[in-house]
Structure formats: structure tokens, C-alpha cells
Amino acid sequence: MRLVDLKPQDGAKRRRRRVGRGISAGQGASCGFGMRGQNSRSGRPTRPGFEGGQQPLYRRVPKLKHFPIVNPKKFTIINIDQLSQLPANTEVSLESLIDAGIITQDNGVLRVLGRGEIEVALTVHANSFSSGAKQKIEAAGGTCITHVPQKWTRAPKQ
């Protein structure tokens, strides 16, 4: 096969519709676009994004990045290396961590992240775990118990 042998499949190429060439051609006079209105005018269609005079979407959305998240999920975050200072077989929850002084304030539901190492077996009650944190806790002989919150806490208005 050579480059000169290439050709489109049968039926793939159709002749162009020649409009405005008389009534016998089938598309004479108004060329099938009707008598009046925006869609019958020359120079159509309208530009991309035009919404008929309504403020278009690209002008309605904020221009810069970092849009505010409408309902953000707020977490109180703790890492594995902070849990490693607790004694073995301890029940760990957000309240017990605040009582122990490891966490100073409640910023929302508890999320455990996997930075650091742990050697003690703990029972950790949290609302979410990173995959690395879950593996490390279970490898040390502990258990991870996930609690789904009733309602996510809302961020304060700024």
C-alpha cells in the first residue's frame, strides 16, 4: 500500500450543501433558516459561551483560583507519632486525647494520619483514617474503629 492508494471509505464523503441557489435546488431564498431572527442572519452562529444576553457562565463564576468551599469538612488531625506516647491497650478517642493534653482544641471530627511509627497496641475511635495510619495501627496489634458523624461541623463565617 502506498500513500497514493489511500482514499476515504465509500459514503464517507458527501458533497457540500449549496444553499441560496434558487427554488429548484431545494434550499433557495432563506436557505432553510426561516424568515427572521438571530438564527437566520449572516455571520451566525453566536460566539462560544453566548447565552442570549444573559450573563454567561464564564463571567458569573469567580475569576481567580481558591474558590471557597461551601460546606467544608473540618477535621481535628493527629498523627501516629503522637499516639505512640500513649500506654498500651488504651482506648483512644477525641475526648481522651483532649483530656491527655495531646490535642488542645476540638476543630471537628477526628482524623488519624500516618506520619511516624507506632509500637503499642491501641484501640482508636476516629471518624476517618488514612490508609497508612490504618495499616500501622493494625500492624502494631491495635484496632481502628470508624465512626460516621451525625452532621459535619460548619466552618465559621469569615
N, C-alpha and C positions, 0 to 999 in steps of 0.2 A: 504494500500500500504506500502510495506517495501522497504528498500534500495536495497535489492537483486532483487526486481521486476523492477527496473529502467533499461531501455535499450534504445539505440538510435532508432529513427523512421526508418521505412523501407526505404531504399535507401539513408540514411544519411551517412552511412559508405561505402567507396569504397576501394577496395584493392589497394595497392601501386603499382605504375608503376615500373616494374623491367627492367631497361634498360641495354644494353650491354650483353645480354644473348643469342645472336645468331640471325640469319636472320629469323628464323621461329617465333620468339617472336614478330616481328614487329618493334622492336627498337634495332636492333643489330648494331654492328660496331661503327658508330659515334653517335648512340643513338638519332638521330633526331636533332642534334645540328650543322650539317654541317661539312665540312672538316677542315677548318682553321678559324682563327680569335679569337678574345678575347672571344666571347661567346661560343666557342667550348672547351675551356680549362678547365682543372680540377681546383677546388678551386674557381670557379666563384660563384656568381656574384661579381662585384667590391664592394668596401666598400660604405656605405651610404654617399652621398654627392659628390662622384667622378663624374667629368664631362669630362672624356676622356682626361685629361691632361690640359684642360682649368683651369684657376684659379677658384676654386669653390666659390660658393656664400658665404659660411661661412668665407672665407678668404678675400673676396672682401669688405664686409661691415666693418665699423669701429668696433673696439673691445670693446670699453668702452661705457657706457651709456651717455646720454645727447647729442645725435646727434644734429647738428644744423638744425633748421627748415629752409627749402629752401625759402619759401615765407611767413614769419611770418606776422600775422595781428597785427598792432601796434595800441594801444588804449590810449587815454587820459582818465584817470579814475577819477571819482568823486563819492563821497558817499552822501547818503541822508542827513546826519547830516550837511554837508557843504552847501546844498541847503536850509536848514531850516532858515538860517540867511537872506535870500532874502525877500523883501516885497511881500505881497500877489498879485496875478494876474500878475505876471511877466512872460515875455517870456524869457525862459532860452535856450541858445544855447552855443556852444563852444566860439564864438566870444564875447558874452555878459559876459561869465564867465571870460574871459581873461581881458576884459575892467573893470570888477568889482574887479579884483585882486584876485579872489578866486583861479583861476588857473594861474600859472606863465608861463607855456610854452605849446606849441602845440606838443604833442607826437603822434599825429594821430587822428583818428576819436573818437568822444565822446562816452564813455560807462558809464552808471549810475549803481552803485551798491547799495545794500540795507542796509548798516550799519547805524544805528541811527534811529531817528524818525523825522517826519515832520508833522506840523500842518497847514501850509499855503498852499493855492491852487496855483499851478504853472502850466504853460504850458511849458513842457520840450521837446525840439527838440534834439534828440540824434540818434546815429547810432545803438545802442543796449542798452537794459535794462535787468538787472537781473530780475527774476520773483518776488523776494521780493521787489525790488525797484518799479516795476510797480504797485504792489498791494498797497504799502504805498502811492505812489503819487495819485493814483486814490481814495484811501480811504480818503485822505485829501481834495478831491474835485478837484484835478488837472487833467491834461490830459498828456498822453505820445504820442508823435509823432515820429515815427521811420523813419529815412532816410537811404536809402541804398547808400553806397558810390560808386562813379564812378569807382574808382580804389583804392585798398588798398595801403597805403603808404609802401614803402620798408624800411627795416631796413638798417642802414648804414653798409657798409662792414667793417669788423674788421681785 
